[in-house]
């Protein structure tokens, strides 16, 4: 029998307990070992809940108990999650987590600490909720030079954009109802500003390209400026606005570079990401032999996320005393400036600037929305971000601009 401890009895922690309880037999069969929760660490008590007999308030109880071989960190946040994780690994306990903040900030260090102590640090649930993506990237797509990751990595923003598109509502209105229904946090900043997605992109890029992508160096733009009018233009174009997290590896003079950004993009139906709606997430991975592979599923939620966490518990129980190899070097990946990336842009301009804008941007056609007599929209020719900004200055600014992701899958 292997005993484990769960740090945090919140949304994910209670899901972990539920998954391990409901699927006990199946999980034990797959692990070839009986797994038992010995402790649940939380500041609170849960009188009347069967979990209460396992609740402890002092992490040292878990740390000093040699029976506990696996620690599940689902507290979230950097501190004390970092200190608890580090101490558990140093004590010879494997740790698994859903904590993307911690993995994005300290991933290589914690993997190294785990390996120095002959244990494992796994984080399947840190990206894409219940979608298996870390293990496939690390253990399945090993025959390829992976050169692109593009995904919808945040459920909250995908839900908001989907509702705006399907119900014709404005951003603030949808956010408010999403908060009321518990789909969005009361403080939604991390989701709507793209901070959650960029951490996930950094983790996936680090694993895919083998060097550490620093999320702080990745250009990040959220969805707060997307208006109902932008959505109406997108519909007229037969496109959708999605918050994409995308990175592409290039090699210049033998050195790996990476273009990466999180931003709202217009996409059309030629990519399957177009059909990813609501709280669902999806990740496209491109390998030089594989081509594109797509991963799709519930990107958030207690049980889907817990399912991914428990899959790590099973892996750690299967590999007690053996370390799992990770292709994640602490050496920094060079994040190239987005200003040199080329793409097309959707642009809205005031009518008085339209002629000048047309002559500078070479649009294919002009779109006018009913009830919007004083403005027009168009798609620019392909150019670098730097070039785009300099041409915009010459015609007196835009009402809004949205990047376009041209994909052939
Ligand atoms: N807030 C995150 C999301 C939860 O909306 O996707 C899962 O990481």
Boltz pocket constraint, residues with backbone or C-beta under 6 A from the ligand:
constraints:
  - pocket:
      binder: B
      contacts: [[A, 125], [A, 126], [A, 128], [A, 129], [A, 153], [A, 154], [A, 155], [A, 156], [A, 157], [A, 183], [A, 191], [A, 196], [A, 299], [A, 300], [A, 301]]
      max_distance: 6.0
